[in-house]
């Protein structure tokens, strides 16, 4: 007879209504691998992440004391009637690792912490505690009276030159690079401050900056070129000082002092585009001459193990570092060596052995970041937990997907429930259970259209089922290149002095295993050139007030059209400006903070979630008010603004681009924070298609795309090429490779085993030769 405790082998979801889910109910088997499929925007993430995983995490958080909960992120209860049989959820998502310039692969994975302890114990000469090897801790020297509380009494000691040893290089403050300013990009010396001499974004003399500068005693009407040395020093390098302007207490700070704090402490990649362009123009970064880019002080670099200091070790490829560690035989640190060895072997096992520990975390791709997070779970002794993965095959070559599949099955076989949101047929094929959502995207999705085995999915007739065995055949007619883009001596990261001619006027695909040097080649040698438009996978910056209409600039012509039709000003039709509902300030919802309990989000009663004042909603364009227009999906908005009295050609152009990239189902007012990774990248693509570029570079545009949408993407790429543009795509998807006019394959392996061009030519030549890993997999794909 079955024991009562063994009957709970299902996770039951009843009545899930998060985002676009329409009362979804499913039963998921525990200790099995379940794949969630469906077109982009069909509700997969809403069901897996925002319902199942979110509720699991919320319930775990509730087991802590109210005091501890006060320090944790507050999670609202998802919209669902019943969730049963949940186990602890561990989420491994695609969020890029923090863009903090001080964060490296080593600091993000505890490898550096272990190495610091190792060097502090057996490094020779011995220079101090683990902090003496940390590039984030400066050396501090203190003198004076030291007081210590002990057992109710106070002990006092006078200390002289008490040293707290850190490992930070004093010159570059542990950044590895120092910066120099090109002053011609900071100010125009022929103009005065009031004429707009400062060229730094945000420094307008019309607002408070003008008052602060004049209040600090700087001449406003004298050309900056004729400032005295003291005035120029104050303008550029003035230290923060308190001043009073028109009765208001303010702080004056020199322009470069402020830039150093506000812009240069951030990662360049994380900046808004106009600020990034300014920084790239005005600031030159050079390797720090004192530490040689290692970020560490001379003392930290002097301590060695087996002839290598901590910077040498962190600069090694991880697979080589693992081999070097095996040569250290020191009984006193044996447990530490074992732990470090295990961590480094996990890197190699997951296909990241080509990274080095000193690689900045912000430079990892989404797929690399996800696999780096996976590392800590591989050797975990936990069982009976739910692992939730968001497209773990992103950024993986077909060769690496087989390895990832083995890891997912390994987690399952240890007795865990594995939930995977996935589009790649290779990974869907290994699932024990499949939940297919659809039938469409956005409001046309949110229903379970199939639940069962992979075999059943193939016969089900759903969009996913029909496209599961799709194969794109090689192009019959190849376009001929109109020229070449020469790359000579490329040596970024692991590239080995690469010379290659990238064909122009055609669809050229750059392939190779993860870590072979594709991104290094394109971002290092192609992207910086004039006329090149790059659409990468970087996150879209935007708050919950941002939406596709504001991000693409679509709202501007719509507001003007409303204003013109009703004879009022455009600002009324912005929910962030004059037209906003006064109760919720244009957010549509009211957030009630309940201290340590979850924040409650309730629809604003005054505007009923429409975000605008009642008076504004009386103004109409083509029979609709502004709230109704923002609730339209792109496809319907295209019809609405394409004809009749609501015809707005400028809006129509932007909407056509959104429809072109497969976002016809998105509503104009949907918050950007609710979009999936693939949707964000395509939104970026639609926006950047407007830029006048000759060469388009796309970094894995199939990310987050359903098999059925890949066809549309290929059509879009063809249209771009046929309109006279050159398109270069970094891609692993065999359908895109097969559709290319030319392929450049890098390899043969990853890290220092890669970095060379192993094939240049047409896809058919690559298939015939089968000389590379890509060639083998592409041949298997087109002949399947």
C-alpha positions in Angstrom: 0.0 0.0 0.0 1.3 3.5 -0.9 2.4 5.6 2.0 0.4 8.8 2.4 3.5 10.9 2.0 4.3 9.4 -1.4 1.0 10.5 -3.0 2.2 14.1 -3.5 3.9 13.7 -6.8 2.2 16.5 -8.7 2.4 20.3 -8.7 -1.2 21.5 -9.3 -2.0 24.9 -10.6 -5.7 26.0 -10.8 -7.1 29.2 -12.2 -3.8 31.1 -13.0 -4.6 34.6 -14.3 -1.2 36.5 -14.2 -0.8 38.9 -17.2 -2.5 37.2 -20.2 -3.2 33.8 -18.6 -6.9 32.8 -19.0 -7.7 30.8 -16.0 -5.0 28.2 -16.7 -5.0 24.9 -14.8 -2.2 22.3 -15.2 -0.8 19.3 -13.3 3.0 19.0 -13.5 4.8 15.7 -12.5 7.4 16.1 -9.8 11.0 14.8 -10.2 10.6 15.0 -14.0 11.7 17.5 -16.7 8.8 19.6 -18.0 9.2 21.9 -21.0 7.0 24.9 -21.5 6.6 25.8 -25.2 4.6 28.3 -27.2 5.1 31.4 -29.4 6.8 34.4 -27.8 4.3 36.2 -25.6 2.0 33.2 -25.2 2.2 33.2 -21.4 5.1 30.7 -20.6 7.0 33.1 -18.3 3.7 34.2 -16.7 2.9 30.6 -15.7 6.4 29.4 -14.8 8.1 32.4 -13.3 5.3 34.8 -12.2 3.0 32.1 -10.8 4.7 28.9 -9.8 8.2 30.2 -8.9 7.0 33.5 -7.5 4.5 31.8 -5.0 7.2 29.3 -3.9 9.6 32.1 -3.2 7.0 34.2 -1.4 6.0 31.3 0.9 9.6 30.6 1.7 10.1 34.3 2.6 7.1 34.1 4.9 8.9 31.5 7.0 11.4 34.1 8.1 10.7 36.5 11.0 9.1 39.9 10.2 12.4 41.5 11.0 14.3 39.5 8.3 11.5 39.9 5.8 12.0 43.7 6.1 15.4 43.3 4.3 14.0 41.0 1.6 12.3 42.0 -1.7 8.5 42.0 -1.2 6.6 39.7 -3.4 2.8 40.0 -4.1 0.7 36.8 -4.2 0.2 35.8 -7.8 -3.3 35.8 -9.4 -4.2 32.2 -9.0 -7.0 30.2 -7.2 -4.9 27.2 -6.0 -1.3 26.0 -6.0 -0.6 22.6 -4.5 2.5 20.5 -4.1 5.0 23.3 -4.5 8.6 22.7 -3.6 11.4 25.2 -3.0 12.1 26.9 -6.3 15.5 27.9 -7.5 15.4 30.3 -10.4 18.2 30.4 -13.0 17.3 33.2 -15.3 18.9 35.1 -18.1 19.4 38.4 -16.3 22.8 39.8 -17.2 25.2 39.8 -14.3 25.5 43.2 -12.6 27.1 45.8 -14.7 29.3 47.0 -11.8 32.8 47.5 -13.3 34.3 46.0 -10.0 32.5 42.7 -10.6 34.4 39.9 -12.3 33.7 36.2 -13.0 35.8 35.4 -9.9 34.1 37.8 -7.5 30.6 36.7 -8.8 31.2 33.0 -8.2 33.2 32.9 -4.9 36.3 31.7 -6.7 38.2 34.9 -5.8 37.2 34.6 -2.1 38.7 31.1 -2.0 41.9 32.1 -3.9 42.4 35.1 -1.5 42.3 32.7 1.5 44.7 30.3 -0.3 47.2 33.1 -1.0 46.9 34.5 2.6 47.7 31.0 4.0 50.4 29.6 1.7 51.6 32.6 -0.4 55.2 33.5 -0.1 56.1 36.0 1.3 53.2 36.2 3.7 51.8 39.7 3.4 48.5 39.6 5.4 44.9 38.4 5.7 42.7 37.6 2.7 41.7 41.3 2.3 45.3 42.0 1.4 44.6 40.3 -2.0 41.2 42.0 -2.7 41.3 44.8 -5.3 38.1 46.2 -3.8 39.7 46.9 -0.4 42.1 49.8 0.0 45.0 49.8 2.5 44.1 52.0 5.5 46.5 53.4 8.0 45.2 54.8 11.3 46.7 56.5 14.3 45.0 57.7 17.5 43.0 56.3 20.5 41.4 52.9 20.0 38.6 52.0 22.3 37.3 48.4 22.8 34.2 47.4 24.8 34.8 44.1 26.8 32.6 42.6 29.5 31.1 45.9 30.5 34.4 47.8 30.7 36.2 49.9 28.2 39.8 49.3 27.3 41.8 52.2 25.7 45.0 51.9 23.7 47.0 54.4 21.7 47.9 53.2 18.3 50.4 54.6 15.8 50.4 53.8 12.2 47.9 50.8 12.6 47.8 49.2 9.1 44.6 47.5 7.8 46.0 45.8 4.7 44.0 45.8 1.5 44.9 44.8 -2.0 43.6 47.8 -4.1 45.9 49.6 -6.4 45.9 53.1 -5.1 46.4 54.8 -8.6 43.4 53.2 -10.4 41.3 52.4 -7.2 41.1 48.8 -8.2 39.6 49.5 -11.7 42.6 48.3 -13.7 42.3 51.4 -15.9 42.8 55.1 -15.5 40.9 57.7 -17.5 41.9 60.9 -19.2 39.5 63.6 -20.4 39.6 65.1 -23.8 38.8 68.7 -22.7 37.6 69.7 -26.2 34.7 67.3 -25.7 33.9 68.8 -22.3 33.7 72.5 -23.2 33.9 74.8 -26.2 36.5 77.4 -25.2 35.2 80.0 -27.6 31.8 80.3 -25.8 30.9 81.5 -22.4 29.0 79.3 -19.9 25.7 81.2 -20.5 26.2 80.6 -24.3 26.3 76.8 -23.6 30.1 76.2 -23.5 29.6 72.9 -21.6 29.1 69.9 -23.9 28.3 67.4 -21.2 24.8 65.8 -21.4 22.4 67.4 -18.9 24.4 70.6 -18.2 21.9 73.2 -19.4 22.4 76.8 -18.1 18.7 77.5 -18.3 17.9 75.5 -15.2 19.6 75.1 -11.8 23.1 74.5 -13.2 23.2 78.1 -14.4 22.3 79.4 -11.0 24.7 77.1 -9.2 27.6 78.1 -11.4 27.0 81.8 -11.0 26.3 81.3 -7.3 29.7 79.6 -7.0 31.4 82.7 -8.3 32.2 81.6 -11.9 32.0 84.2 -14.6 29.0 83.3 -16.8 29.6 85.7 -19.8 33.4 85.3 -20.3 34.6 82.7 -22.9 35.9 79.6 -21.0 39.2 79.9 -23.0 40.0 83.1 -21.2 39.3 81.8 -17.7 42.2 82.2 -15.2 44.0 79.0 -14.1 42.2 79.2 -10.8 38.7 79.6 -12.4 39.3 76.7 -14.8 40.5 74.6 -11.9 37.3 75.4 -10.0 35.1 74.8 -13.1 36.6 71.4 -13.8 38.0 70.0 -10.6 36.2 71.9 -7.8 35.6 69.7 -4.8 32.0 69.6 -3.4 31.2 72.8 -1.4 28.0 74.1 0.1 26.6 77.3 -1.4 23.4 79.3 -1.1 21.5 80.3 -4.2 18.4 82.4 -4.0 17.9 81.3 -0.4 18.2 77.6 -1.3 21.1 75.4 0.1 22.9 73.6 -2.8 26.2 71.8 -3.5 28.6 73.0 -6.1 30.9 70.5 -7.7 33.4 70.7 -10.5 32.3 69.3 -13.9 35.0 66.5 -14.0 34.6 65.7 -10.3 30.9 65.2 -10.9 31.4 63.1 -14.1 33.9 60.9 -12.3 31.2 60.1 -9.7 28.0 60.0 -11.7 29.2 58.4 -15.0 32.6 56.7 -14.6 31.6 54.7 -11.6 29.1 52.9 -13.8 29.8 50.3 -16.5 29.8 51.9 -20.0 27.4 49.2 -21.2 24.8 50.2 -18.6 24.5 53.9 -19.7 21.8 55.5 -21.7 22.9 55.7 -25.4 23.5 59.5 -25.4 25.6 59.4 -22.2 27.5 56.4 -23.5 28.3 58.3 -26.8 29.6 61.3 -24.7 31.8 59.1 -22.5 33.2 57.2 -25.5 34.0 60.6 -27.1 35.3 62.5 -24.1 37.1 59.8 -22.0 40.0 57.7 -23.0 40.7 54.6 -20.8 44.3 53.5 -20.5 45.7 50.5 -18.6 46.9 51.6 -15.2 50.7 52.0 -15.4 51.2 51.1 -11.6 49.4 47.7 -11.6 49.5 46.9 -15.3 45.7 46.4 -15.4 45.7 43.8 -12.6 43.8 46.1 -10.2 46.2 45.0 -7.3 48.8 46.7 -5.2 52.5 45.9 -5.5 52.4 44.1 -2.1 49.5 41.8 -3.3 51.4 41.0 -6.5 54.6 40.2 -4.6 53.2 37.1 -2.8 53.4 33.9 -5.0 52.5 30.2 -5.0 54.6 28.1 -7.3 56.0 31.2 -9.0 52.5 32.7 -9.8 50.8 35.6 -8.0 47.1 36.0 -7.6 46.7 38.2 -10.8 48.6 35.5 -12.9 46.2 32.9 -11.6 43.1 34.9 -12.2 44.3 35.7 -15.8 44.6 32.0 -16.7 41.9 30.2 -18.7 39.8 28.4 -16.1 40.5 24.9 -17.6 44.3 25.7 -17.3 43.9 27.0 -13.7 42.2 23.8 -12.7 45.2 21.8 -14.0 47.6 24.1 -12.1 45.7 23.7 -8.9 46.1 19.9 -9.1 49.8 20.4 -8.8 49.5 22.0 -5.3 49.9 19.5 -2.5 49.5 21.3 0.8 47.8 19.3 3.6 47.0 22.5 5.6 44.7 23.9 3.0 43.4 20.6 1.5 39.6 21.3 2.1 40.0 24.7 0.5 41.8 23.2 -2.5 39.1 20.6 -2.9 36.3 23.2 -2.8 38.1 25.4 -5.4 38.9 22.4 -7.6 35.2 21.4 -7.6 34.1 24.9 -8.5 36.6 25.2 -11.4 35.7 21.7 -12.7 32.0 22.8 -12.7 33.0 25.7 -15.1 34.6 23.2 -17.5 31.7 20.8 -17.2 29.2 23.5 -18.2 31.3 24.6 -21.1 32.7 27.8 -19.6 36.3 26.5 -19.2 37.4 29.2 -21.7 36.6 32.1 -19.4 39.2 33.6 -17.0 38.4 34.7 -13.4 39.4 38.3 -14.1 36.9 38.7 -17.0 34.5 41.6 -16.1 31.0 40.2 -15.3 29.3 42.8 -17.4 31.0 41.4 -20.5 29.3 38.0 -20.2 26.5 37.3 -22.7 23.0 36.4 -21.3 23.7 32.7 -22.0 27.1 32.8 -20.3 25.6 34.6 -17.3 22.9 32.0 -16.9 25.4 29.1 -17.0 27.6 30.9 -14.5 24.7 31.0 -12.1 24.0 27.3 -12.8 27.5 26.4 -11.6 26.6 26.7 -7.9 23.7 24.3 -8.3 25.5 21.5 -10.1 27.4 20.1 -7.1 24.6 20.9 -4.7 23.4 18.2 -2.3 19.9 19.5 -2.3 17.3 17.2 -3.8 13.5 17.5 -4.2 13.7 21.1 -5.2 12.3 22.8 -8.3 14.8 24.2 -10.7 13.3 26.8 -13.1 15.3 27.6 -16.3 14.6 30.4 -18.8 15.9 29.2 -22.2 19.1 27.6 -21.0 20.2 27.0 -24.6 20.6 30.7 -25.4 23.9 31.5 -26.9 24.8 27.8 -27.3 26.1 26.2 -30.4 24.3 22.9 -31.3 27.5 21.1 -30.1 27.0 22.7 -26.6 23.3 22.1 -26.5 23.9 18.3 -26.1 26.1 19.1 -23.1 23.4 21.4 -21.5 20.8 18.7 -22.0 23.0 16.2 -20.1 23.2 18.7 -17.2 19.4 19.2 -17.1 18.9 15.5 -17.0 21.6 15.2 -14.3 19.6 17.7 -12.1 16.4 15.7 -12.7 18.0 12.3 -12.0 19.1 13.6 -8.6 15.4 13.7 -7.7 14.6 17.3 -8.6 11.7 18.8 -10.6 13.1 20.7 -13.6 10.9 23.3 -15.4 12.3 24.7 -18.6 10.9 27.5 -20.8 12.4 26.6 -24.2 12.1 27.0 -28.0 14.9 24.8 -29.2 13.6 21.4 -30.5 16.7 19.6 -29.3 15.9 20.5 -25.7 12.1 20.0 -26.0 12.9 16.5 -27.3 14.4 15.4 -23.9 11.4 16.5 -21.8 9.3 14.0 -19.9 6.3 16.3 -20.1 5.3 19.2 -22.3 3.0 22.1 -21.7 2.3 24.1 -24.9 0.7 27.6 -24.4 -1.1 29.6 -27.1 -2.7 29.5 -29.5 -1.3 33.0 -30.2 0.5 35.7 -28.4 -0.7 38.5 -26.0 -4.5 38.5 -25.7 -4.6 35.7 -28.3 -2.6 33.4 -26.0 -2.7 32.5 -22.3 -4.4 29.1 -22.8 -3.0 25.6 -22.5 -3.3 24.1 -26.0 -1.5 20.9 -25.3 -0.2 18.9 -22.3 1.5 15.5 -22.5 4.5 13.8 -24.1 6.8 15.1 -26.9 5.4 12.4 -29.3 1.9 13.6 -28.6 3.0 17.2 -29.2 4.2 16.3 -32.7 0.8 14.9 -33.6 -1.2 17.6 -31.8 -1.5 20.1 -34.7 -0.6 23.1 -32.4 1.7 25.8 -33.8 4.6 24.3 -31.8 3.7 20.7 -32.8 3.5 21.6 -36.5 6.9 23.4 -36.5 8.8 21.0 -34.2 10.4 19.2 -37.1 10.8 22.2 -39.4 13.9 22.4 -41.5 15.1 25.4 -43.5 16.8 24.2 -46.7 19.9 25.7 -48.1 19.4 28.8 -50.3 18.9 27.9 -54.0 20.1 31.3 -55.3 22.9 33.1 -53.5 23.3 36.8 -53.6 26.7 38.0 -54.7 28.7 40.3 -52.4 29.0 43.9 -53.5 32.2 44.5 -51.6 34.0 43.5 -48.4 34.7 44.9 -45.0 38.3 44.2 -44.3 39.4 43.1 -40.8 43.2 42.9 -40.3 45.1 41.7 -37.3 42.1 41.4 -34.9 43.4 40.4 -31.5 40.6 41.2 -29.0 40.3 38.7 -26.2 41.2 35.2 -27.6 41.4 36.2 -31.4 44.8 35.2 -32.8 45.7 38.0 -35.2 42.7 37.3 -37.4 42.5 38.6 -41.0 39.1 38.2 -42.7 37.1 39.8 -45.4 33.4 40.1 -44.3 31.2 40.2 -47.5 28.9 43.2 -47.9 25.5 43.5 -49.6 24.6 39.9 -48.5 23.3 38.0 -45.4 26.6 36.9 -43.7 26.4 34.6 -40.6 29.2 34.4 -38.1 29.2 31.1 -36.3 31.3 29.0 -34.0 31.0 27.3 -30.6 30.4 29.4 -27.5 33.7 31.2 -26.6 35.3 30.8 -30.1 35.6 34.6 -30.6 32.5 35.6 -32.6 31.5 38.6 -30.4 35.2 39.6 -30.0 35.6 39.8 -33.8 32.4 41.7 -34.4 32.2 44.0 -31.4 36.0 44.6 -31.4 36.6 45.2 -35.1 33.3 45.9 -36.9 30.9 47.6 -34.5 33.1 50.8 -33.8 33.1 51.7 -37.5 31.0 54.5 -39.0 27.6 53.4 -40.6 27.4 50.2 -38.5 24.2 49.8 -36.5 24.5 47.2 -33.7 21.4 45.5 -32.2 22.7 43.5 -29.2 21.1 41.7 -26.3 21.7 44.4 -23.7 18.7 45.1 -21.5 16.3 47.9 -22.3 16.4 50.5 -19.6 12.9 51.6 -18.6 10.7 51.9 -15.6 7.2 50.4 -15.2 6.0 53.7 -16.7 7.8 53.0 -20.0 6.0 51.1 -22.7 6.5 50.4 -26.4 4.9 53.7 -27.4 7.3 55.8 -25.3 10.4 53.7 -26.1 10.0 53.8 -29.9 9.0 57.5 -30.0 5.5 56.5 -31.2 3.7 58.5 -28.5 5.1 61.8 -29.9 3.2 61.9 -33.2 0.1 60.4 -31.5 0.0 63.1 -28.9 0.5 65.8 -31.6 -2.4 64.3 -33.6 -4.7 64.3 -30.6 -3.7 67.9 -29.7 -4.3 69.1 -33.3 -7.6 67.3 -33.6 -8.9 68.8 -30.4 -7.1 72.2 -30.3 -5.3 71.6 -27.0 -1.7 71.1 -26.1 0.1 67.7 -26.5 1.2 67.5 -22.9 -2.3 66.6 -21.9 -2.0 63.3 -23.7 1.0 62.1 -21.6 0.4 60.1 -18.4 3.7 61.4 -17.1 2.8 65.0 -17.6 -0.2 67.3 -17.4 -2.8 64.7 -18.4 -2.0 62.3 -15.6 -4.7 61.1 -13.2 -4.0 63.1 -10.0 -4.8 60.1 -7.7 -2.3 57.6 -9.1 -0.1 60.2 -10.9 -0.5 58.4 -14.2 0.6 54.9 -13.0 -2.9 53.4 -13.3 -2.4 51.5 -10.1 -1.8 52.6 -6.5 0.9 50.9 -4.5 0.3 50.6 -0.7 3.4 49.9 1.3 2.6 47.6 4.3 6.0 47.6 6.0 7.4 44.1 6.2 4.3 42.6 4.4 4.0 42.5 0.6 3.2 45.7 -1.1 -0.4 45.8 -2.3 -1.0 46.9 -5.9 -4.6 48.0 -6.5 -6.2 49.5 -9.7 -6.7 53.3 -9.2 -10.4 53.9 -8.5 -10.5 57.4 -9.9 -9.3 56.6 -13.5 -10.0 52.8 -13.3 -6.5 52.0 -14.5 -6.7 54.2 -17.5 -4.0 56.6 -16.2 -5.5 59.9 -17.5 -7.8 62.5 -16.0 -11.5 62.2 -16.9 -11.3 65.5 -18.8 -8.5 64.3 -21.1 -10.5 61.2 -22.0 -13.2 63.3 -23.5 -10.9 64.4 -26.3 -11.1 61.9 -29.2 -9.2 61.1 -32.4 -11.0 58.8 -35.0 -13.7 58.0 -32.3 -11.2 56.8 -29.7 -9.7 58.4 -26.6 -6.0 58.2 -25.7 -6.4 55.4 -23.2 -8.3 53.3 -25.8 -5.5 53.9 -28.3 -2.8 52.8 -25.9 -4.8 49.6 -25.2 -4.6 48.7 -28.9 -2.3 45.9 -30.1 0.2 47.1 -32.7 -1.6 45.2 -35.6 -4.9 47.1 -34.8 -3.2 50.4 -34.3 -1.6 50.0 -37.7 -5.1 49.9 -39.3 -6.3 52.7 -37.1 -3.5 55.2 -37.9 -3.3 54.0 -41.5 -6.5 55.5 -42.9 -9.4 57.9 -42.2 -9.4 60.9 -40.0 -6.9 59.2 -37.6 -4.3 58.8 -40.3 -0.8 59.7 -38.8 1.9 58.7 -41.3 4.7 59.1 -38.7 3.0 56.7 -36.3 2.3 54.3 -39.2 6.0 54.1 -40.1 7.0 53.1 -36.5 4.1 50.6 -36.2 5.1 48.9 -39.5 8.6 48.4 -38.1 7.1 46.8 -34.9 4.9 44.5 -37.0 7.9 43.6 -39.2 9.8 42.3 -36.2 6.9 40.1 -35.1 5.5 42.3 -32.3 2.1 42.8 -33.8 0.4 41.4 -30.7 2.0 43.9 -28.2 -0.3 46.6 -26.9 1.1 50.1 -27.2 0.8 50.8 -23.4 2.2 47.5 -22.1 4.9 48.2 -19.4 8.4 47.4 -20.7 9.0 45.5 -17.4 6.6 42.8 -18.5 8.3 42.0 -21.8 10.4 38.9 -22.3 14.0 39.0 -23.3 13.3 38.1 -27.0 10.6 40.8 -27.1 12.9 43.5 -25.8 15.6 42.6 -28.4 13.1 42.8 -31.2 11.7 46.1 -29.8 15.3 47.4 -30.0 15.6 46.1 -33.6 12.5 47.9 -34.6 13.7 51.2 -33.1 17.2 50.9 -34.7 15.9 50.0 -38.1 15.1 53.7 -38.4 18.8 54.6 -38.1 20.6 55.3 -41.3 23.1 52.5 -41.3 24.8 50.8 -44.1 25.7 47.7 -42.1 23.4 46.0 -39.6 25.0 43.7 -36.9 22.5 41.5 -35.1 23.6 39.5 -32.1 21.6 36.3 -31.9 18.3 37.7 -33.1 16.6 34.3 -32.7 16.8 34.6 -28.9 13.4 33.9 -27.4 11.8 33.3 -30.8 9.4 30.4 -31.4 10.2 28.1 -34.3 7.2 29.6 -36.2 8.6 33.1 -35.8 12.1 32.3 -37.1 10.6 32.2 -40.6 9.3 35.8 -40.2 12.8 36.8 -39.0 14.4 35.3 -42.0 12.0 37.3 -44.2 12.9 40.5 -42.3 16.6 39.9 -42.8 16.0 39.3 -46.5 14.1 42.5 -46.8 16.9 44.4 -45.1 19.5 42.9 -47.6 17.3 43.5 -50.6 16.9 47.2 -49.6 20.6 47.6 -50.1 21.9 47.0 -46.6 24.6 44.6 -45.5 23.5 42.3 -42.6 25.9 40.5 -40.4 24.4 38.0 -37.9 26.1 36.3 -35.0 24.0 33.2 -34.7 23.9 29.5 -33.7 20.5 28.7 -35.1 20.9 26.2 -38.0 17.9 27.7 -39.8 19.7 31.1 -40.0 22.9 29.4 -41.1 21.2 27.5 -43.9 19.5 30.7 -45.1 22.7 32.7 -45.3 24.6 33.8 -48.4 28.0 33.4 -46.7 29.2 31.9 -43.5 32.3 32.7 -41.5 33.0 30.0 -38.9 35.3 30.6 -35.9 37.0 27.9 -33.7 38.0 25.2 -33.7 37.3 25.2 -30.0 36.6 27.8 -27.2 39.0 30.1 -25.4 42.7 29.7 -26.4 41.6 26.7 -28.5 39.5 29.1 -30.6 40.1 32.6 -32.0 40.8 31.5 -35.6 38.7 31.5 -38.8 38.2 27.8 -39.7 35.9 28.3 -42.6 34.8 31.0 -45.1 32.3 30.4 -47.9 28.8 29.4 -48.7 26.6 27.1 -46.4 26.6 24.4 -49.1 30.4 24.3 -49.1 30.4 24.1 -45.3 28.0 21.2 -45.4 30.0 19.4 -48.1 33.3 19.8 -46.3 32.0 18.9 -42.8 35.4 20.1 -41.7 34.2 21.9 -38.5 31.8 21.2 -35.7 29.4 23.7 -37.2 29.7 21.9 -40.6 28.8 18.6 -39.0 25.8 19.9 -37.2 24.5 21.9 -40.2 24.9 18.8 -42.4 22.9 16.8 -39.9 20.2 19.5 -39.8 19.7 19.9 -43.6 19.7 16.2 -44.3 17.4 15.3 -41.3 
